[in-house]
């Protein structure tokens, strides 16, 4: 399958207003209403969305867009259409007539079971970056497992020790909240950025910070649980050497790994 075009570099993007990101207001919101305000290529642009678009290693949400009369579309690929990550595009399925959606008032229905697994995994990866306090060179969030790549010199890393520390942090039952700071404040506190390869998006003038009370604070636009106890027990499943100073640490939900042997 050919890669999707890099729409962030397309100069013809109309001056859409910023999409209201309902998942930023409430990551537990399962349904909502929106209006189609335009189209770009084969993407619908809504005035608001509760669906998270693929970004920062977290995949797109899934669900449905529903018109009055019952016609519905599965939510597939979602992406930010602009470099500042303020406008979300909802990709139309092949063969769908986009004109039938122009100006439509629609319902949004989220596949919350899927979202909740991604929330749990994303929050667990933030804690993994606390358990291993090294610069992060990459990462990915999945439904069943996730990974972070760390800039770590040659050293012994033990799965059992990291698993124990990760679960100790989870058991702290720390609240997870978000707040905003200006770009200038972030520039004055560069230590907040743990990732070396993926930098927070600039252009909107402000940056969202996710805080795990007493444990972690870093820029993040993704969805998270409200308390670390919702993550559940985790396991470090693999540690891979990806270069002289690069170690890939994979984690998974302990609930799906079965009893220890």
N, C-alpha and C positions, 0 to 999 in steps of 0.2 A: 504494500500500500504506500503510495507516495506521501511524503511529509506534507503537512498543511503549510500553506504559505505563511511567511513571517509578516503578519498583518501589522505588527508594531512599527514596521518600517514603511508602511504604505501611506503616502502623503495625502491621498484623496479621502481619507476618513472624514466624514461630515462632522461639524461641530456639535456632536451630541452632548447633552448635559451629563454630568457624572451619574452613573447608576447608583441608586441607593442600595447598599449591600446589607440586606436584612440579616444575613448570617453574622455580621459584625455586631449588630444590636443584640441578637439572641441566637446562639448556635443551636438551641434546642427547639427553635420554631420549625414546625412540620408542614405548615401550609400558609398560603397567603394569596393576595391579589396583586395584579400588575397590569400595566397597559403597554402595548407595543407602540413604541415611539418612532421606529424606523428600521431600516435594513441596511446591512453592509455586506456585500458579497452574498454568501449563503448563510449569514448569521442574522438572527433577530436581535434587536436592541430593545430592552424593556426599561421602563422608568425605575424599576426596582427588581431585585432578584433575591431569592433565599438560597440559590444554588451556588456553591463554591466553584469558581473556575480553576482549572489546573494551574498551579503556581507553587513555586518554592518546594517542589518535591511532593506536594500533596495532589492527588488526582482529582478530577472533576467529580462533583456530586452526580447522583442519578435521581430520576423522578419523572414527573409528567407536567406538561403544560396543557391546560384544559380550556377550551372555548365554550361559551354558552351554546347549548344544543348538543353537547357531549363529544364533539370532535376533540381528540387529544393527540399530543405528540410526546414520544419518549424524549427525555432530556439525555442527550448524548454528550458530545464534546462541548465544553464551555471554555472560553478563553477571554483574557483581557485583550481588547482591540488597540489599546494605546500604551505607549511606553510607561506612562505614569500609573498605569493600572487603576484607572477610574471608570472605564467603560467596558461592560461585559457583553460578549456576543454569545448567543445561544444558537448552535448550529442546527440548520434544518436538515431533516433526513433527505436522502436522494429521492427525487420524484415528487416531493411536497411542493405545492404551489404557494410561494411566499405571499402572493397578493391577498390570499384569503385571511392573512393574519394582520394586514395593515390596520393600525389603529384599534385592534381588538382589545377588549377587556378580558383578561384571562385569569384562571386560577392556577396556582402552583402547588404541586404536591410532591414533597420530598420523600425519597427512600431513606427514612431516618435510621433504620437498623444499620444500613451501610455507612451513613454519615457518622453514627456513634462509634463504630469500630475505628474509623479514621481519626476521630477525635481522641479516643483512648490511645491509639498508637502515636499520634502526634505529641500528645502530652508526655507519653513515656519516653520519646526520643529527646525531648527537652531535659528530662531527668537523666537520661544517659549522658548528656553533655555535662551534667553536674558530676555524675559518678566518674567520668573520665574528663578532667578539666584541661583538655587540649584543644588547639585550633581545629575547627571542623572544615574539611575540604570538600564534602559532598554528603548527600543523603537522599533517602527516598522513603515514602510512607505508603504502606500497603494495607490491605484488609486483614491479612494474616500475619505479616511480619513487616519489619522496617529495618533500616540500616543507617548508620552514620560512618563516614570516613574521617579518620583523625590523622593529624600530622604528629606522629609519635615516632621518636627514634627507636632503634632496635632495643626491645625490652620485653620481658615476659608479661603477657596478659593472660590471666586465668579466667575462663568462663564462669567458674563457680564463684570466684571472688566478686566479679563485676555483677553477676546475678544477685548476690546477697546484698551488695550495696544499692543496686537499683531498687530492689524490693524494700529495703530499709527506707529509702526516700519516699517510695509510694505509700508506705504505711504511716508516714507522718501526717496524713490526712490534711495536707496543706491546701488552702484555697487558691484557685487560679483565676486571675482577673486580668483585664486589659485597660490600658490608659494610653494617652497620646502625648508626644513631645514634639517640639519643632525640629526641623532639620538642623538648625543651629545648635540645639541642645544635644542632639546625637553627635554632631561633629566635636562637641566639647567633651563627649564621653565615648570615645571610640572603643573602649573595652567592652561595651555592650554588644558589639557585633562579634559573634563567635565564628561565623562562616567566612572562609577565605575566598571561595569561588562564587558564591551567590551573595550579592549585596542588596540591601533593602532598596526598593524603588524610590527614586527621587522625582520631584516635580509637583507634588501636591502641597508641599510646605510643612507637612507634619508626618510623623512616624508613629505607628502603633507598637506599643510594648506589651508583651505578655509576661506577667509576673506570677511565679509560683512562690507563695508567701514564705519568706525566710530562706528560700533555696535558689531561685533563679530569676533573672530579668534579662530579656533580650528582645530585639525587634522581631515581629512575626505577624503575618497577615492571615494565618490559618485559623482553623477551628479547634477548640480545646474543650475538655470537660471542665466542670466547675470546681472539682476537688480531686486530689490525687487518688483518693480511695476508689473512685469510679474506674480507674485504669485496670485494677485487678493485678494478680501476680504475673510477672514476666520472666522469661528465660532468655539468657544469651545463648543463641544456638550455634554461632560460628564466629570465628575471628580469622580473617584472611589477610595475608600480606600482599598489598597491592603496589608496593614500591619500597624504596629504601627507608622512607620515613612515613609510609602511608599504611594504616591498618583499618580494615573494614570490619565493623562490629555489627552483627545482625542480632535482632531480638524478635521474640514472638510471644504471643499470649500463652501462658502456661496451660490454660484450659484446653488448648487444642493439641498439646504435645503428648498427652497420655501419661500414665504412671512411669516413674523412673525405673530403669532396668539395670 
